[in-house]
Amino acid sequence: MNIGVVAMPKKSQGELDSKLKVRFAQLKISQIEVAEIMGESKQTISGWSTGRIEPTLKKAFRLAKVLDCKVDDLWDYTEDDE
């Protein structure tokens, strides 16, 4: 099973942006720093932070690791959402 190409559920859009902003503030880390750590462009991280775009599931797990949290902390998702 290759979960790296699966996108996050559309229902989660709008939830990630505010949670990312809070987590960035808690860690005192910038979008640029996260982009450099993840090997992503600042525009990509900015897109995630504004809710304009969603990361793939694989990138969501990498992002959670960088932010020292769980994917569940960034998205509220249950099997009932499918």
VMD Tcl script that builds the backbone (N, CA, C; Angstrom):
set m [mol new atoms 246]
animate dup $m
set s [atomselect $m all]
$s set {name element resname resid chain x y z} {
  {N N MET 1 A 0.849 -1.192 0.000}
  {CA C MET 1 A 0.000 0.000 0.000}
  {C C MET 1 A 0.884 1.242 0.000}
  {N N ASN 2 A 0.719 2.088 -0.978}
  {CA C ASN 2 A 1.514 3.308 -1.084}
  {C C ASN 2 A 0.661 4.489 -0.660}
  {N N ILE 3 A 0.837 4.947 0.557}
  {CA C ILE 3 A 0.017 6.059 1.069}
  {C C ILE 3 A 0.604 7.415 0.708}
  {N N GLY 4 A 1.770 7.433 0.061}
  {CA C GLY 4 A 2.439 8.696 -0.235}
  {C C GLY 4 A 1.730 9.557 -1.249}
  {N N VAL 5 A 0.834 8.991 -2.036}
  {CA C VAL 5 A 0.181 9.768 -3.074}
  {C C VAL 5 A -1.256 10.136 -2.707}
  {N N VAL 6 A -1.682 9.721 -1.560}
  {CA C VAL 6 A -3.051 9.991 -1.114}
  {C C VAL 6 A -3.127 11.399 -0.530}
  {N N ALA 7 A -4.113 12.155 -0.937}
  {CA C ALA 7 A -4.291 13.504 -0.393}
  {C C ALA 7 A -5.094 13.438 0.890}
  {N N MET 8 A -4.926 14.457 1.711}
  {CA C MET 8 A -5.697 14.544 2.937}
  {C C MET 8 A -7.157 14.794 2.572}
  {N N PRO 9 A -8.086 14.359 3.406}
  {CA C PRO 9 A -9.501 14.515 3.099}
  {C C PRO 9 A -9.898 15.976 2.966}
  {N N LYS 10 A -10.735 16.253 1.977}
  {CA C LYS 10 A -11.173 17.637 1.721}
  {C C LYS 10 A -11.887 18.239 2.928}
  {N N LYS 11 A -12.556 17.410 3.720}
  {CA C LYS 11 A -13.280 17.925 4.882}
  {C C LYS 11 A -12.334 18.610 5.868}
  {N N SER 12 A -11.049 18.231 5.821}
  {CA C SER 12 A -10.094 18.802 6.769}
  {C C SER 12 A -9.631 20.194 6.356}
  {N N GLN 13 A -9.922 20.596 5.104}
  {CA C GLN 13 A -9.486 21.911 4.669}
  {C C GLN 13 A -10.055 22.978 5.590}
  {N N GLY 14 A -9.230 23.961 5.898}
  {CA C GLY 14 A -9.648 25.031 6.787}
  {C C GLY 14 A -9.293 24.751 8.228}
  {N N GLU 15 A -9.140 23.470 8.573}
  {CA C GLU 15 A -8.759 23.114 9.938}
  {C C GLU 15 A -7.239 23.189 10.101}
  {N N LEU 16 A -6.521 22.741 9.066}
  {CA C LEU 16 A -5.066 22.687 9.153}
  {C C LEU 16 A -4.459 24.071 9.280}
  {N N ASP 17 A -4.976 25.027 8.529}
  {CA C ASP 17 A -4.355 26.346 8.515}
  {C C ASP 17 A -4.265 26.967 9.903}
  {N N SER 18 A -5.344 26.970 10.661}
  {CA C SER 18 A -5.296 27.583 11.991}
  {C C SER 18 A -4.448 26.757 12.953}
  {N N LYS 19 A -4.510 25.439 12.836}
  {CA C LYS 19 A -3.711 24.587 13.713}
  {C C LYS 19 A -2.219 24.733 13.414}
  {N N LEU 20 A -1.877 24.889 12.143}
  {CA C LEU 20 A -0.468 25.104 11.788}
  {C C LEU 20 A 0.030 26.422 12.359}
  {N N LYS 21 A -0.748 27.466 12.215}
  {CA C LYS 21 A -0.338 28.771 12.735}
  {C C LYS 21 A -0.094 28.699 14.239}
  {N N VAL 22 A -0.963 28.016 14.945}
  {CA C VAL 22 A -0.804 27.868 16.396}
  {C C VAL 22 A 0.459 27.082 16.705}
  {N N ARG 23 A 0.672 25.980 15.989}
  {CA C ARG 23 A 1.845 25.132 16.260}
  {C C ARG 23 A 3.138 25.869 15.919}
  {N N PHE 24 A 3.155 26.624 14.809}
  {CA C PHE 24 A 4.337 27.425 14.466}
  {C C PHE 24 A 4.655 28.400 15.595}
  {N N ALA 25 A 3.619 29.037 16.126}
  {CA C ALA 25 A 3.815 30.007 17.209}
  {C C ALA 25 A 4.321 29.311 18.474}
  {N N GLN 26 A 3.747 28.156 18.797}
  {CA C GLN 26 A 4.183 27.419 19.992}
  {C C GLN 26 A 5.656 27.039 19.910}
  {N N LEU 27 A 6.096 26.621 18.733}
  {CA C LEU 27 A 7.480 26.179 18.546}
  {C C LEU 27 A 8.424 27.320 18.186}
  {N N LYS 28 A 7.838 28.501 17.940}
  {CA C LYS 28 A 8.623 29.661 17.507}
  {C C LYS 28 A 9.462 29.308 16.284}
  {N N ILE 29 A 8.765 28.743 15.291}
  {CA C ILE 29 A 9.400 28.325 14.047}
  {C C ILE 29 A 8.654 28.988 12.883}
  {N N SER 30 A 9.375 29.340 11.848}
  {CA C SER 30 A 8.758 30.027 10.709}
  {C C SER 30 A 8.443 29.045 9.583}
  {N N GLN 31 A 7.618 29.501 8.667}
  {CA C GLN 31 A 7.307 28.710 7.487}
  {C C GLN 31 A 8.580 28.413 6.695}
  {N N ILE 32 A 9.473 29.372 6.635}
  {CA C ILE 32 A 10.732 29.188 5.903}
  {C C ILE 32 A 11.563 28.086 6.545}
  {N N GLU 33 A 11.627 28.071 7.870}
  {CA C GLU 33 A 12.390 27.028 8.565}
  {C C GLU 33 A 11.786 25.651 8.318}
  {N N VAL 34 A 10.461 25.561 8.362}
  {CA C VAL 34 A 9.788 24.286 8.108}
  {C C VAL 34 A 10.051 23.853 6.666}
  {N N ALA 35 A 9.973 24.786 5.737}
  {CA C ALA 35 A 10.232 24.475 4.331}
  {C C ALA 35 A 11.640 23.924 4.147}
  {N N GLU 36 A 12.617 24.548 4.786}
  {CA C GLU 36 A 14.004 24.091 4.667}
  {C C GLU 36 A 14.177 22.696 5.266}
  {N N ILE 37 A 13.596 22.456 6.423}
  {CA C ILE 37 A 13.704 21.151 7.083}
  {C C ILE 37 A 13.072 20.059 6.224}
  {N N MET 38 A 11.917 20.375 5.625}
  {CA C MET 38 A 11.186 19.370 4.852}
  {C C MET 38 A 11.646 19.261 3.409}
  {N N GLY 39 A 12.443 20.217 2.958}
  {CA C GLY 39 A 12.839 20.205 1.557}
  {C C GLY 39 A 11.713 20.624 0.629}
  {N N GLU 40 A 10.833 21.452 1.133}
  {CA C GLU 40 A 9.705 21.977 0.363}
  {C C GLU 40 A 9.931 23.459 0.097}
  {N N SER 41 A 9.174 24.013 -0.818}
  {CA C SER 41 A 9.268 25.450 -1.064}
  {C C SER 41 A 8.483 26.203 0.006}
  {N N LYS 42 A 8.836 27.457 0.214}
  {CA C LYS 42 A 8.102 28.296 1.161}
  {C C LYS 42 A 6.656 28.442 0.693}
  {N N GLN 43 A 6.460 28.472 -0.626}
  {CA C GLN 43 A 5.117 28.614 -1.174}
  {C C GLN 43 A 4.236 27.416 -0.810}
  {N N THR 44 A 4.844 26.230 -0.788}
  {CA C THR 44 A 4.086 25.032 -0.414}
  {C C THR 44 A 3.648 25.117 1.044}
  {N N ILE 45 A 4.577 25.446 1.921}
  {CA C ILE 45 A 4.243 25.560 3.347}
  {C C ILE 45 A 3.230 26.678 3.556}
  {N N SER 46 A 3.384 27.767 2.839}
  {CA C SER 46 A 2.436 28.872 2.919}
  {C C SER 46 A 1.046 28.421 2.473}
  {N N GLY 47 A 0.999 27.623 1.414}
  {CA C GLY 47 A -0.281 27.098 0.931}
  {C C GLY 47 A -0.968 26.234 1.968}
  {N N TRP 48 A -0.174 25.401 2.650}
  {CA C TRP 48 A -0.737 24.574 3.723}
  {C C TRP 48 A -1.214 25.461 4.868}
  {N N SER 49 A -0.431 26.500 5.182}
  {CA C SER 49 A -0.746 27.372 6.318}
  {C C SER 49 A -1.978 28.226 6.083}
  {N N THR 50 A -2.288 28.501 4.837}
  {CA C THR 50 A -3.464 29.308 4.533}
  {C C THR 50 A -4.673 28.468 4.162}
  {N N GLY 51 A -4.470 27.151 4.050}
  {CA C GLY 51 A -5.564 26.271 3.670}
  {C C GLY 51 A -5.825 26.248 2.178}
  {N N ARG 52 A -4.961 26.913 1.408}
  {CA C ARG 52 A -5.121 26.954 -0.045}
  {C C ARG 52 A -4.870 25.588 -0.673}
  {N N ILE 53 A -3.888 24.842 -0.138}
  {CA C ILE 53 A -3.585 23.499 -0.617}
  {C C ILE 53 A -3.392 22.569 0.570}
  {N N GLU 54 A -3.527 21.283 0.330}
  {CA C GLU 54 A -3.366 20.268 1.373}
  {C C GLU 54 A -2.174 19.384 1.030}
  {N N PRO 55 A -1.417 18.956 2.020}
  {CA C PRO 55 A -0.308 18.034 1.754}
  {C C PRO 55 A -0.810 16.624 1.487}
  {N N THR 56 A 0.025 15.818 0.814}
  {CA C THR 56 A -0.282 14.399 0.684}
  {C C THR 56 A -0.202 13.793 2.076}
  {N N LEU 57 A -0.691 12.596 2.211}
  {CA C LEU 57 A -0.656 11.930 3.506}
  {C C LEU 57 A 0.787 11.730 3.978}
  {N N LYS 58 A 1.662 11.343 3.063}
  {CA C LYS 58 A 3.074 11.149 3.407}
  {C C LYS 58 A 3.686 12.451 3.919}
  {N N LYS 59 A 3.389 13.554 3.249}
  {CA C LYS 59 A 3.924 14.852 3.683}
  {C C LYS 59 A 3.280 15.307 4.984}
  {N N ALA 60 A 2.032 14.924 5.200}
  {CA C ALA 60 A 1.363 15.266 6.454}
  {C C ALA 60 A 2.075 14.605 7.632}
  {N N PHE 61 A 2.478 13.346 7.456}
  {CA C PHE 61 A 3.219 12.656 8.519}
  {C C PHE 61 A 4.587 13.294 8.728}
  {N N ARG 62 A 5.253 13.683 7.646}
  {CA C ARG 62 A 6.552 14.353 7.781}
  {C C ARG 62 A 6.385 15.702 8.482}
  {N N LEU 63 A 5.338 16.431 8.126}
  {CA C LEU 63 A 5.073 17.726 8.752}
  {C C LEU 63 A 4.828 17.562 10.247}
  {N N ALA 64 A 4.017 16.574 10.605}
  {CA C ALA 64 A 3.743 16.329 12.024}
  {C C ALA 64 A 5.029 15.995 12.770}
  {N N LYS 65 A 5.902 15.241 12.149}
  {CA C LYS 65 A 7.174 14.902 12.787}
  {C C LYS 65 A 8.013 16.151 12.999}
  {N N VAL 66 A 8.080 17.017 11.993}
  {CA C VAL 66 A 8.832 18.274 12.113}
  {C C VAL 66 A 8.252 19.138 13.224}
  {N N LEU 67 A 6.932 19.140 13.338}
  {CA C LEU 67 A 6.260 19.971 14.340}
  {C C LEU 67 A 6.099 19.265 15.680}
  {N N ASP 68 A 6.703 18.080 15.804}
  {CA C ASP 68 A 6.703 17.319 17.055}
  {C C ASP 68 A 5.289 17.111 17.586}
  {N N CYS 69 A 4.428 16.608 16.695}
  {CA C CYS 69 A 3.056 16.303 17.085}
  {C C CYS 69 A 2.583 15.130 16.237}
  {N N LYS 70 A 1.331 14.754 16.393}
  {CA C LYS 70 A 0.747 13.686 15.600}
  {C C LYS 70 A -0.096 14.300 14.490}
  {N N VAL 71 A -0.285 13.536 13.439}
  {CA C VAL 71 A -1.159 13.998 12.358}
  {C C VAL 71 A -2.540 14.318 12.920}
  {N N ASP 72 A -2.979 13.502 13.875}
  {CA C ASP 72 A -4.295 13.733 14.503}
  {C C ASP 72 A -4.381 15.086 15.203}
  {N N ASP 73 A -3.228 15.624 15.622}
  {CA C ASP 73 A -3.227 16.941 16.256}
  {C C ASP 73 A -3.476 18.054 15.238}
  {N N LEU 74 A -3.177 17.771 13.965}
  {CA C LEU 74 A -3.342 18.779 12.919}
  {C C LEU 74 A -4.662 18.647 12.182}
  {N N TRP 75 A -5.183 17.412 12.112}
  {CA C TRP 75 A -6.447 17.161 11.440}
  {C C TRP 75 A -7.369 16.402 12.355}
  {N N ASP 76 A -8.642 16.757 12.315}
  {CA C ASP 76 A -9.664 15.990 13.018}
  {C C ASP 76 A -10.327 15.096 11.983}
  {N N TYR 77 A -9.940 13.821 11.988}
  {CA C TYR 77 A -10.444 12.913 10.964}
  {C C TYR 77 A -10.769 11.565 11.594}
  {N N THR 78 A -11.933 11.055 11.261}
  {CA C THR 78 A -12.318 9.728 11.721}
  {C C THR 78 A -12.802 8.932 10.504}
  {N N GLU 79 A -12.957 7.632 10.675}
  {CA C GLU 79 A -13.450 6.799 9.593}
  {C C GLU 79 A -14.844 7.208 9.158}
  {N N ASP 80 A -15.598 7.817 10.059}
  {CA C ASP 80 A -16.951 8.264 9.732}
  {C C ASP 80 A -16.947 9.387 8.707}
  {N N ASP 81 A -15.794 10.069 8.521}
  {CA C ASP 81 A -15.678 11.177 7.583}
  {C C ASP 81 A -15.577 10.716 6.134}
  {N N GLU 82 A -15.368 9.423 5.916}
  {CA C GLU 82 A -15.176 8.913 4.555}
  {C C GLU 82 A -16.462 8.921 3.772}
}
mol reanalyze $m
mol bondsrecalc $m
mol representation Tube
mol addrep $m
